[in-house]
Amino acid sequence: MYHALLRSDPARYFQTVTTAPLYLAAVSQPARRLVTWERDGRTYLLAFTSPEGLAHCLGQEADTVLQMDYPQLVRDWPDPNWWLALNPTTPIDATLPVVAVAEAASGAVEIPMPTVRARPDVPDLRTEIGDAPDVPANELEEAMTEVLAQGNVPLLLDLLVFAEVLLPTLRPVETVDLDDPYFPWAALPLSADRPVGEPAVGVFTSPQRLADAAPGIDVPSVRVSLLALALAWPGPEYALLVNPASSTRARLPGDQVEALPEWARLAAHYHGVEPDQTVHEA
């Protein structure tokens, strides 16, 4: 649910609610009743997607925990005037009528959602959009342009860790082995009139974006998955620059490149795909 909110995907958030176990708190004395809150004249029934979230919110207030699924919750809803409070007091909370959960999961209605802060384990990818946008050269660049316009950096990270990119080299290579200590990494800049101001390695999402960084120069390169590149990164002193001479560029500090494989694992689970770790001769 956190990753759905991080990616501004409320439908996915509520789809999780419709399939996950839900935990409700109750008290048994003096008579058994569900724990509710009163806010601004409305009664909210509290439900949590983990026992830990319930305990963190309520502490010793409840002495009974009931587990059920969403269809059962709808079927046994105590009062049609009550609303549902999901994961209250947590960063992933939401309040809405209980029947609206299924509607939001299908995308039929939009529910205002909280904005979550990126945790420290989210790679700090910084993006920049130029005044004169480049024409996307492929489907990847079309998707990148769209998510950059939305300001959705987590989705951009998803696109990149699943992508193959062009890695410039100092000379043509016959066998691509990024772990070879003599592999001919080509640090930026590739052209004297395209300075970057820091030690950096650039990757490019198309031959056109590579040509932007080295006008009139035939730069050899290899095609490699960004994940394979991250696993063999030459050192934390080198920043990772994506399409550095284009209108849709991004920068990741060198000491955070090592976080990309873990992000790829989480993103693969989120999207239900397998990240690629292959390399090819370009």
C-alpha positions as CSV (number, residue, x, y, z in Angstrom):
1,M,0.0,0.0,0.0
2,Y,2.9,2.3,0.7
3,H,4.4,1.6,-2.7
4,A,1.0,2.2,-4.4
5,L,0.8,5.7,-2.7
6,L,4.4,6.4,-3.5
7,R,3.6,5.7,-7.2
8,S,0.3,7.8,-7.0
9,D,-1.7,4.6,-7.8
10,P,-4.9,4.8,-5.6
11,A,-6.6,2.0,-7.5
12,R,-3.8,-0.4,-6.6
13,Y,-4.0,0.8,-3.0
14,F,-7.7,-0.1,-2.8
15,Q,-7.2,-3.4,-4.7
16,T,-4.9,-4.4,-1.9
17,V,-7.6,-3.6,0.6
18,T,-10.1,-5.8,-1.2
19,T,-7.8,-8.8,-1.1
20,A,-5.8,-8.4,2.1
21,P,-6.8,-9.7,5.6
22,L,-8.4,-6.9,7.6
23,Y,-8.0,-6.6,11.3
24,L,-10.7,-4.9,13.5
25,A,-10.4,-4.1,17.2
26,A,-13.1,-4.9,19.8
27,V,-13.5,-4.5,23.5
28,S,-15.3,-7.2,25.6
29,Q,-16.2,-5.2,28.6
30,P,-18.8,-4.2,29.7
31,A,-20.3,-5.6,26.5
32,R,-18.5,-6.6,23.4
33,R,-18.4,-3.9,20.8
34,L,-16.2,-2.8,17.9
35,V,-13.8,0.1,18.4
36,T,-15.0,3.2,16.6
37,W,-13.9,6.8,16.6
38,E,-16.1,9.9,16.4
39,R,-14.7,12.7,14.2
40,D,-16.6,15.8,13.1
41,G,-20.0,14.2,13.8
42,R,-19.2,11.0,11.9
43,T,-18.6,7.5,13.2
44,Y,-15.6,5.6,11.8
45,L,-15.1,1.9,12.1
46,L,-11.3,1.2,12.3
47,A,-9.7,-1.4,10.2
48,F,-6.1,-2.2,9.7
49,T,-4.1,-4.2,7.1
50,S,-1.7,-5.6,9.8
51,P,-2.0,-6.5,13.5
52,E,1.1,-4.3,14.0
53,G,-0.7,-1.3,12.7
54,L,-3.6,-1.9,15.0
55,A,-1.4,-2.4,18.0
56,H,0.5,0.8,17.2
57,C,-2.6,2.8,16.9
58,L,-4.7,1.5,19.8
59,G,-2.2,0.0,22.2
60,Q,-4.2,-1.5,25.1
61,E,-7.5,0.1,24.2
62,A,-8.8,-3.1,22.6
63,D,-8.6,-6.6,24.1
64,T,-9.9,-8.5,21.0
65,V,-8.7,-8.6,17.4
66,L,-11.1,-9.8,14.7
67,Q,-9.8,-10.9,11.3
68,M,-11.9,-10.8,8.2
69,D,-11.8,-10.0,4.5
70,Y,-13.4,-7.1,2.6
71,P,-16.4,-9.0,1.3
72,Q,-17.2,-10.1,4.9
73,L,-16.7,-6.6,6.2
74,V,-19.2,-5.2,3.7
75,R,-21.7,-8.0,4.4
76,D,-21.5,-7.5,8.2
77,W,-21.2,-3.7,8.2
78,P,-22.9,-2.5,11.4
79,D,-24.4,0.8,10.4
80,P,-24.9,2.3,6.9
81,N,-24.1,5.8,8.3
82,W,-20.7,4.8,9.5
83,W,-17.5,5.3,7.4
84,L,-14.4,3.1,7.2
85,A,-11.1,4.4,8.6
86,L,-8.2,2.4,7.1
87,N,-5.0,2.3,9.0
88,P,-5.6,5.4,11.0
89,T,-2.6,7.3,12.5
90,T,-0.3,5.7,9.9
91,P,1.1,7.3,6.8
92,I,-1.1,5.1,4.6
93,D,-4.5,6.0,6.1
94,A,-7.7,6.6,4.2
95,T,-11.3,7.3,5.2
96,L,-14.3,6.6,3.0
97,P,-17.7,4.7,2.9
98,V,-17.0,1.0,3.0
99,V,-18.7,0.3,-0.4
100,A,-16.5,2.9,-2.0
101,V,-13.4,0.7,-1.5
102,A,-14.5,-1.6,-4.3
103,E,-15.4,1.4,-6.5
104,A,-12.0,3.0,-5.9
105,A,-10.3,-0.3,-6.6
106,S,-12.0,-0.4,-10.0
107,G,-11.1,3.2,-10.8
108,A,-14.8,4.1,-10.9
109,V,-14.4,6.8,-8.2
110,E,-11.4,8.9,-7.0
111,I,-10.7,9.1,-3.3
112,P,-8.3,11.8,-1.9
113,M,-5.2,10.0,-0.7
114,P,-2.4,11.0,1.5
115,T,1.0,11.9,0.1
116,V,3.7,9.7,1.5
117,R,7.3,10.6,1.9
118,A,10.0,8.5,0.3
119,R,11.8,6.4,2.9
120,P,15.6,6.4,3.1
121,D,15.8,3.2,1.1
122,V,14.2,4.9,-2.0
123,P,17.0,6.0,-4.4
124,D,17.3,9.8,-4.5
125,L,16.9,10.2,-8.3
126,R,16.8,13.9,-9.3
127,T,15.1,14.8,-12.5
128,E,15.0,17.8,-14.8
129,I,12.8,18.8,-17.7
130,G,14.2,21.2,-20.3
131,D,12.3,24.0,-22.0
132,A,12.4,22.4,-25.5
133,P,11.4,18.8,-25.1
134,D,13.1,16.1,-27.3
135,V,11.0,13.9,-29.5
136,P,10.9,10.5,-27.8
137,A,12.9,8.0,-29.8
138,N,11.1,4.9,-28.5
139,E,8.4,3.6,-26.2
140,L,10.7,3.9,-23.1
141,E,11.3,7.6,-23.8
142,E,7.6,8.2,-24.3
143,A,6.9,6.6,-20.9
144,M,9.7,8.5,-19.3
145,T,8.4,11.8,-20.7
146,E,4.9,11.0,-19.3
147,V,6.0,10.2,-15.8
148,L,8.4,13.1,-15.7
149,A,5.6,15.4,-16.6
150,Q,3.7,13.9,-13.6
151,G,6.6,14.3,-11.3
152,N,6.4,10.6,-10.5
153,V,10.0,9.8,-9.7
154,P,9.2,6.3,-8.3
155,L,7.6,5.2,-11.6
156,L,10.6,6.6,-13.4
157,L,12.8,4.5,-11.3
158,D,10.6,1.5,-12.2
159,L,11.0,2.2,-15.9
160,L,14.8,2.6,-15.6
161,V,15.6,-0.5,-13.5
162,F,13.7,-2.7,-16.1
163,A,15.3,-0.9,-19.1
164,E,18.2,-1.6,-21.3
165,V,20.4,1.4,-21.9
166,L,23.4,2.3,-24.0
167,L,26.7,2.6,-22.0
168,P,29.5,4.4,-23.8
169,T,32.9,2.8,-23.9
170,L,36.4,4.1,-24.7
171,R,36.7,1.6,-27.5
172,P,34.6,-1.1,-29.2
173,V,34.4,-4.3,-27.2
174,E,33.9,-7.8,-28.5
175,T,33.0,-9.4,-25.2
176,V,31.0,-7.5,-22.6
177,D,32.1,-8.2,-19.1
178,L,31.3,-5.3,-16.7
179,D,33.2,-7.1,-13.9
180,D,36.4,-7.0,-15.9
181,P,38.8,-4.6,-14.2
182,Y,40.0,-3.5,-17.6
183,F,36.5,-2.9,-19.0
184,P,36.7,0.4,-21.0
185,W,34.3,2.6,-19.1
186,A,33.9,6.0,-20.7
187,A,33.3,8.6,-18.1
188,L,31.5,11.8,-19.0
189,P,31.9,14.2,-20.7
190,L,31.9,12.5,-24.1
191,S,32.4,15.8,-25.8
192,A,34.3,18.9,-24.6
193,D,31.3,21.1,-25.3
194,R,29.1,19.0,-23.0
195,P,30.7,19.4,-19.6
196,V,29.0,17.8,-16.6
197,G,30.9,19.3,-13.6
198,E,31.5,16.1,-11.7
199,P,32.8,12.6,-12.1
200,A,30.0,10.7,-13.8
201,V,29.0,7.9,-16.0
202,G,26.2,8.5,-18.5
203,V,23.7,6.0,-19.8
204,F,21.3,6.7,-22.7
205,T,17.9,5.3,-23.7
206,S,18.4,5.5,-27.4
207,P,21.2,6.2,-30.0
208,Q,19.6,9.7,-30.5
209,R,20.1,10.6,-26.8
210,L,23.7,9.3,-27.0
211,A,24.3,11.5,-30.1
212,D,22.9,14.5,-28.2
213,A,25.8,14.1,-25.7
214,A,28.5,13.8,-28.3
215,P,27.5,15.8,-31.4
216,G,29.4,14.6,-34.5
217,I,31.4,11.9,-32.6
218,D,30.9,8.2,-33.2
219,V,31.0,6.9,-29.6
220,P,31.2,3.1,-29.2
221,S,28.7,1.7,-26.7
222,V,27.3,-1.5,-25.3
223,R,23.6,-2.2,-24.6
224,V,23.1,-3.3,-21.0
225,S,20.4,-3.5,-18.5
226,L,20.6,-0.8,-16.0
227,L,20.3,-3.4,-13.2
228,A,23.4,-5.2,-14.5
229,L,25.2,-1.9,-14.7
230,A,24.3,-1.1,-11.1
231,L,25.7,-4.4,-9.9
232,A,29.0,-3.6,-11.5
233,W,29.2,0.1,-10.9
234,P,32.8,1.4,-11.0
235,G,32.6,3.3,-7.7
236,P,30.5,5.6,-5.5
237,E,32.5,8.6,-6.7
238,Y,30.8,8.4,-10.1
239,A,27.3,9.8,-10.4
240,L,24.9,8.1,-12.7
241,L,23.5,10.5,-15.3
242,V,20.6,9.4,-17.6
243,N,20.4,11.1,-20.9
244,P,22.5,14.0,-19.6
245,A,22.2,16.2,-22.7
246,S,18.5,15.7,-23.3
247,S,15.5,17.6,-22.1
248,T,14.4,14.7,-19.9
249,R,17.5,13.9,-17.8
250,A,18.0,12.4,-14.4
251,R,20.9,12.1,-11.9
252,L,21.5,9.5,-9.2
253,P,24.4,10.1,-6.7
254,G,27.1,7.4,-7.1
255,D,26.7,6.2,-3.5
256,Q,23.0,5.3,-4.2
257,V,23.5,3.3,-7.3
258,E,24.0,0.2,-5.1
259,A,20.3,0.7,-4.0
260,L,19.0,0.0,-7.5
261,P,19.0,-3.8,-7.2
262,E,16.8,-3.7,-4.1
263,W,14.5,-1.2,-5.7
264,A,14.3,-3.5,-8.8
265,R,13.3,-6.4,-6.5
266,L,10.5,-4.3,-4.9
267,A,9.4,-3.0,-8.2
268,A,9.4,-6.4,-9.8
269,H,7.1,-7.6,-7.0
270,Y,4.9,-4.6,-7.4
271,H,4.5,-5.0,-11.1
272,G,4.7,-8.8,-11.3
273,V,7.6,-8.9,-13.6
274,E,11.2,-10.1,-13.6
275,P,14.0,-7.5,-14.0
276,D,16.6,-8.1,-16.6
277,Q,20.4,-8.3,-15.9
278,T,21.7,-8.9,-19.4
279,V,24.4,-7.2,-21.4
280,H,24.9,-7.1,-25.1
281,E,27.4,-5.8,-27.6
282,A,25.9,-2.7,-29.4
